[in-house]
């Protein structure tokens, strides 16, 4: 690549490759337009997984492609959308692979506002959609806290103001400072670490405090990791960042937002004079209620004394009632006994009418009759079975091969026990068994008369 992009081509014919041409054009563009500000409207926005952002910046007459790489896109990636009017800063370049003219950006701001405000609104909308700002998630502050943790810088007026308020209003409350940076590159990580430490100490409440400043000074309180750490705190937390007009995303996610650190202290510091006054009022109300209660109980006691009668009279009334109950019990017992006796007589008459003796006699006669018929039926059945058996034995002997063998026939079997039906099933010299009516014979085949015999003509 040549060192001077403005070097003119030689008068003689100089042939460049496409890569050389695009390289010279890119160098020329980047040297002349090293940094430009351009305003327009975003279209064709693309956010690949690499973290880079690509879009087209256009106005009514023209458009140019833009590339915003990951390190520059981190804060504004979520806020960018099609149709958004923005002001961008970057250098004019050329993508040599395709010969595309483009802007390489290092800053994107909404038209009329800064990039930090754009990132602020994007994160606020994202967390609001997740429900982190919902009222249902917020915890109530304790009415009478005993231990309070303060997450702030150990130097400056903020911590002194908070201590002053508690010393004046509630000196009995124990304050613990968890020191941390509240501005700068390491502030976010330090505040998150301090929050987790304070949340684990079991304080009644926490105060996250910082003095006022610009949006850039307060930016660590708008970082997503810190905001999520505040939302994850199990201890009620008051956000007191900046002056009354300063607003951070931590204010939205905290349980309570205080306009100033001093106001946060007043929210958590119960006023001793108010407590004394309240205690005096409660004491006066307690005395009045005790007097009223004693008066009511005295009246009730007087009424009970008037209603109280001599126990002898009560005993006489109970004795008369006992005699009455005794007579009623005797009459009821006699009446019930009479009813049971009459019912027993009716059941005895029914039982006599249904005596089982007659049924037993009839069943005994039937049993004797069946006992006489059983041997006779068994004998007749046995004779019929014997006749049937003899007939079946005769039929079996008629078709049995043993009967055939007893008449002089035999069965030839090979060495596997198969019956020989044809001469073709044998070979000369083969061993056979002949099964007779009584016993067996071992035989050898001399000739099956299937193979022709050649006779000599000379014999």
C-alpha positions in Angstrom: 0.0 0.0 0.0 1.4 3.5 -0.9 2.3 5.8 1.9 0.6 9.0 0.5 -3.1 8.4 -0.3 -3.1 11.7 -2.3 -0.3 10.6 -4.6 -1.7 10.9 -8.1 -1.5 8.0 -10.5 1.4 8.1 -13.0 0.7 9.6 -16.4 1.8 6.3 -17.8 -0.8 3.7 -17.6 -0.8 2.1 -14.1 -3.1 -0.8 -13.6 -4.4 -1.4 -10.0 -6.0 -4.4 -8.6 -9.4 -4.0 -7.0 -7.9 -4.5 -3.6 -5.4 -1.7 -4.2 -8.1 0.6 -5.5 -10.3 0.1 -2.4 -7.3 0.4 -0.1 -6.3 3.7 -1.5 -9.9 5.0 -1.4 -10.3 3.9 2.2 -7.0 5.6 3.2 -8.0 8.8 1.4 -11.5 8.9 3.1 -10.2 8.2 6.6 -7.5 10.9 6.3 -9.8 13.6 5.0 -12.8 12.7 7.2 -11.1 11.4 10.4 -13.9 12.7 12.6 -17.3 14.0 11.5 -20.6 14.6 13.1 -23.7 13.5 11.1 -27.4 13.7 12.0 -30.1 11.5 10.5 -32.7 8.8 11.1 -31.9 5.1 11.9 -33.2 2.4 9.5 -32.4 -1.2 8.7 -31.1 -1.7 12.3 -29.2 -4.9 13.0 -27.9 -6.2 16.3 -26.0 -9.5 15.8 -24.8 -11.7 18.6 -21.3 -10.3 18.3 -22.4 -7.2 20.1 -21.7 -4.9 17.1 -24.5 -2.7 15.7 -25.1 -2.0 12.1 -27.7 0.4 10.6 -28.4 2.9 7.8 -28.4 6.6 8.6 -30.7 8.5 6.2 -32.4 11.8 5.5 -34.9 12.8 2.9 -32.4 12.7 0.0 -29.6 10.2 0.8 -28.4 7.4 3.1 -25.1 6.0 4.4 -24.2 2.7 6.1 -22.9 2.9 9.7 -21.0 0.4 11.9 -20.9 0.8 15.7 -18.5 -1.8 17.2 -19.1 -3.6 20.5 -17.0 -1.5 22.8 -18.7 1.7 21.7 -22.2 0.2 21.4 -22.4 -1.2 25.0 -24.3 1.7 26.5 -26.7 2.5 23.7 -27.3 -0.9 22.1 -30.7 -1.5 23.8 -32.0 2.0 23.1 -31.4 2.1 19.4 -34.4 1.5 17.2 -35.6 2.1 13.7 -36.9 5.6 13.1 -34.9 7.2 16.0 -33.3 10.6 15.1 -29.7 10.6 16.2 -26.4 12.5 15.9 -23.4 10.2 15.3 -19.7 10.8 15.5 -17.1 8.8 13.6 -14.8 8.6 10.6 -15.7 8.0 7.0 -14.3 4.7 5.7 -14.7 2.1 3.1 -15.3 -1.6 3.6 -12.7 -3.0 1.2 -14.3 -6.4 0.8 -17.4 -5.0 -0.9 -16.3 -1.5 -1.8 -19.0 -0.1 0.4 -18.8 3.5 1.7 -19.6 3.6 5.4 -19.2 5.5 8.7 -17.2 3.8 11.5 -18.9 5.3 14.7 -17.6 5.8 18.2 -20.6 7.7 19.5 -24.4 7.8 19.0 -26.6 10.3 20.7 -30.3 11.0 20.3 -30.9 14.3 18.5 -31.1 17.0 21.1 -29.8 14.9 24.1 -26.7 13.0 25.2 -25.7 9.3 25.0 -26.0 9.0 28.8 -29.6 10.1 28.7 -30.3 7.6 25.9 -28.7 4.8 27.9 -30.6 5.9 31.1 -34.0 5.8 29.3 -33.2 2.4 27.7 -32.2 0.8 31.0 -35.2 2.4 32.8 -37.6 1.0 30.3 -36.0 -2.5 30.4 -36.2 -2.8 34.2 -39.6 -1.3 34.4 -40.8 -4.0 31.9 -39.3 -6.6 34.2 -41.4 -5.3 37.2 -38.4 -4.1 39.3 -40.1 -0.8 40.0 -43.5 -2.3 41.1 -45.0 -1.2 44.4 -45.6 -4.8 45.4 -41.8 -5.4 45.6 -41.1 -2.6 47.9 -40.6 -3.1 51.7 -41.9 -0.9 54.4 -39.4 1.0 56.5 -39.1 -0.1 60.2 -41.0 2.3 62.6 -38.3 2.1 65.3 -35.0 0.9 63.9 -32.1 0.1 66.2 -29.3 -0.6 63.7 -28.9 1.2 60.4 -26.2 0.7 57.8 -25.0 3.7 55.7 -23.3 3.0 52.3 -21.5 6.1 51.3 -18.1 7.8 51.0 -16.4 8.2 54.4 -15.5 11.8 53.6 -17.7 14.7 52.7 -20.7 16.4 54.0 -23.1 13.5 53.4 -22.1 11.3 56.2 -21.8 14.3 58.6 -25.4 15.4 57.7 -26.8 11.9 58.4 -25.0 11.6 61.7 -26.2 15.1 62.7 -29.8 14.2 62.1 -29.7 11.0 64.1 -27.8 12.7 66.9 -30.6 15.3 67.2 -33.6 13.1 66.6 -32.6 9.5 67.7 -29.3 9.2 69.4 -30.1 5.7 70.6 -29.9 4.3 67.0 -26.6 2.5 66.2 -25.1 3.8 62.9 -22.6 1.7 60.9 -20.8 3.1 57.9 -19.8 0.8 55.1 -17.3 3.0 53.2 -17.2 2.9 49.4 -16.3 5.1 46.4 -19.4 6.8 44.9 -17.8 8.1 41.7 -15.3 6.8 39.2 -14.5 3.7 37.4 -14.4 1.4 40.4 -17.4 2.9 42.2 -20.0 0.4 40.8 -18.1 -2.7 41.9 -17.3 -1.2 45.3 -20.9 -0.2 46.0 -22.2 -3.6 45.0 -19.7 -5.3 47.4 -20.7 -2.9 50.2 -24.4 -3.6 49.5 -24.0 -7.4 49.8 -21.9 -7.0 53.0 -24.5 -4.7 54.6 -27.4 -6.9 53.6 -25.7 -9.8 55.3 -25.1 -7.9 58.6 -28.8 -7.9 59.5 -29.4 -4.2 59.7 -32.9 -2.9 60.2 -32.5 -0.6 57.2 -29.9 0.7 54.8 -29.2 4.2 53.4 -27.5 4.5 50.0 -26.2 8.1 50.0 -24.2 10.5 47.8 -24.1 14.2 47.3 -25.2 16.0 44.2 -23.4 16.2 40.8 -23.8 16.0 37.1 -25.3 13.0 35.2 -21.8 11.7 34.5 -20.8 12.1 38.2 -23.9 10.1 39.3 -23.7 7.5 36.5 -22.6 4.6 38.6 -26.0 4.7 40.2 -27.5 4.1 36.8 -25.4 1.0 36.0 -27.5 -2.2 35.6 -25.4 -4.4 37.9 -25.7 -1.9 40.8 -29.4 -1.4 40.1 -30.0 -5.2 40.2 -28.0 -5.4 43.4 -30.2 -2.8 45.1 -33.3 -4.7 43.9 -31.9 -8.0 45.4 -31.4 -6.5 48.9 -33.5 -8.2 51.5 -33.0 -5.3 53.9 -35.2 -2.2 53.4 -33.2 0.4 51.6 -33.5 4.2 51.2 -31.9 5.8 48.1 -30.6 9.3 48.8 -28.4 10.1 45.8 -27.8 13.7 44.7 -30.0 16.7 45.3 -33.8 16.8 45.1 -33.7 17.4 41.3 -31.3 14.5 40.7 -32.9 11.2 39.7 -31.1 7.9 39.3 -32.4 4.4 38.4 -31.5 3.3 41.9 -34.2 5.7 43.2 -36.8 3.8 41.2 -35.8 0.3 42.4 -35.1 1.2 46.1 -37.9 0.7 48.6 -38.0 4.5 49.3 -36.4 7.5 47.6 -35.3 10.4 49.7 -34.7 13.8 48.0 -31.5 14.3 50.1 -29.3 12.3 52.5 -30.6 14.4 55.4 -34.2 13.6 54.4 -33.3 9.9 54.3 -32.0 10.2 57.9 -35.2 11.9 59.0 -37.3 9.1 57.5 -35.5 6.5 59.6 -34.8 8.5 62.8 -37.8 8.6 65.1 -38.1 12.0 66.8 -37.6 11.5 70.6 -39.8 14.5 71.4 -42.6 12.9 69.3 -42.1 9.6 71.1 -42.3 11.2 74.5 -45.4 13.1 73.6 -47.0 9.9 72.1 -46.0 7.9 75.3 -47.6 10.6 77.5 -50.8 10.4 75.4 -50.9 6.6 75.6 -50.4 6.8 79.4 -53.3 9.2 79.8 -55.5 7.1 77.6 -54.5 4.0 79.6 -55.5 5.6 82.9 -58.9 6.7 81.5 -59.6 3.2 80.2 -58.6 1.6 83.5 -61.0 4.0 85.4 -63.8 3.3 83.0 -63.2 -0.5 83.3 -63.2 -0.3 87.1 -66.5 1.6 87.1 -68.1 -1.0 84.8 -66.9 -3.9 86.9 -68.2 -2.2 90.1 -71.6 -1.8 88.6 -71.6 -5.4 87.5 -70.6 -6.6 90.9 -73.4 -4.6 92.5 -75.9 -6.2 90.1 -74.6 -9.7 90.9 -74.9 -9.1 94.6 -78.6 -8.2 94.2 -79.3 -11.3 92.1 -77.5 -13.6 94.6 -79.9 -15.9 96.6 -79.3 -18.1 99.7 -78.0 -21.6 98.8 -80.5 -23.3 101.0 -83.4 -22.2 98.8 -81.5 -23.5 95.8 -81.0 -26.8 97.5 -84.7 -27.2 98.4 -85.6 -26.5 94.7 -83.1 -29.1 93.6 -84.4 -31.7 96.1 -88.0 -31.3 94.9 -86.9 -31.6 91.3 -85.0 -34.8 92.2 -88.1 -36.4 93.7 -90.1 -35.5 90.6 -87.5 -37.2 88.4 -87.4 -40.3 90.6 -91.1 -40.8 90.2 -91.0 -40.3 86.4 -88.2 -42.8 86.2 -90.1 -45.5 88.1 -93.2 -45.1 85.9 -91.2 -45.2 82.8 -89.4 -48.4 84.0 -92.6 -50.2 84.8 -94.2 -49.3 81.5 -91.1 -50.4 79.5 -90.9 -53.7 81.5 -94.6 -54.4 80.6 -94.0 -53.8 76.9 -90.9 -56.1 76.8 -92.9 -58.9 78.6 -95.7 -58.7 76.0 -93.2 -58.7 73.1 -91.5 -61.8 74.6 -94.8 -63.7 74.7 -95.5 -62.9 71.0 -92.1 -64.1 70.0 -92.4 -67.4 71.9 -95.8 -68.1 70.2 -94.2 -67.5 66.7 -91.2 -69.7 67.6 -93.5 -72.6 68.6 -95.4 -72.3 65.3 -92.1 -72.5 63.3 -90.5 -75.5 65.2 -88.0 -77.3 62.8 -88.9 -80.9 64.0 -91.3 -81.6 61.1 -88.9 -80.3 58.5 -86.2 -82.5 59.9 -88.4 -85.6 59.7 -89.2 -85.0 56.0 -85.5 -84.5 55.2 -84.6 -87.7 57.1 -87.1 -89.8 55.0 -85.7 -88.3 51.8 -82.1 -89.1 52.9 -83.0 -92.7 53.6 -84.5 -93.0 50.1 -81.5 -91.6 48.4 -79.2 -93.9 50.5 -81.1 -96.9 49.1 -81.0 -95.7 45.5 -77.2 -94.8 45.5 -75.7 -98.4 45.6 -78.2 -99.6 42.9 -77.3 -96.8 40.6 -73.6 -97.3 41.2 -73.8 -101.0 40.3 -75.8 -100.4 37.1 -73.3 -97.6 36.1 -70.3 -99.9 36.7 -71.8 -102.7 34.6 -72.4 -100.3 31.7 -68.8 -99.1 31.9 -67.5 -102.7 31.9 -69.4 -103.5 28.7 -68.2 -100.4 27.0 -64.6 -101.2 28.0 -64.8 -104.7 26.6 -66.2 -103.3 23.3 -63.4 -100.8 23.0 -60.7 -103.5 23.8 -62.1 -105.7 21.0 -62.0 -102.8 18.6 -58.5 -101.9 19.6 -57.3 -105.5 19.1 -58.8 -105.5 15.6 -56.8 -102.5 14.4 -53.7 -103.1 16.5 -50.5 -103.9 14.5 -49.6 -106.4 17.1 -52.5 -108.6 16.0 -51.1 -108.4 12.4 -47.6 -109.4 13.6 -49.1 -112.4 15.5 -50.4 -113.7 12.2 -46.8 -114.1 10.9 -46.1 -110.6 9.5 -43.1 -108.4 10.5 -42.1 -104.7 10.4 -38.7 -103.7 9.1 -37.0 -100.7 10.8 -33.8 -98.9 9.9 -31.1 -97.8 12.4 -33.2 -94.6 13.2 -36.3 -96.6 13.9 -38.1 -95.6 10.7 -40.3 -98.2 9.0 -39.2 -99.6 5.6 -42.1 -99.4 3.1 -40.2 -99.7 -0.3 -37.1 -101.5 -1.4 -35.7 -98.1 -2.6 -35.4 -97.1 1.0 -32.6 -99.7 1.5 -29.0 -100.2 0.3 -27.2 -103.5 -0.2 -25.3 -104.3 3.0 -27.6 -102.1 5.2 -28.5 -103.4 8.6 -32.2 -103.6 9.5 -34.3 -104.8 12.4 -37.3 -107.0 11.9 -40.0 -106.6 14.6 -42.1 -109.8 15.0 -45.1 -110.7 16.9 -42.8 -112.0 19.6 -39.2 -110.6 19.6 -36.9 -109.0 17.0 -34.3 -110.1 14.4 -31.2 -108.3 13.1 -31.0 -108.5 9.3 -28.6 -107.4 6.5 -29.8 -106.5 3.0 -28.0 -108.7 0.4 -29.8 -107.3 -2.7 -32.7 -104.9 -3.1 -33.2 -105.9 -6.8 -33.0 -102.3 -7.9 -29.5 -102.3 -9.4 -29.2 -104.3 -12.8 -26.9 -107.3 -12.6 -24.5 -107.7 -15.5 -23.9 -111.4 -16.4 -20.8 -112.6 -18.1 -21.4 -114.2 -21.5 -18.5 -116.6 -21.0 -20.1 -118.2 -18.0 
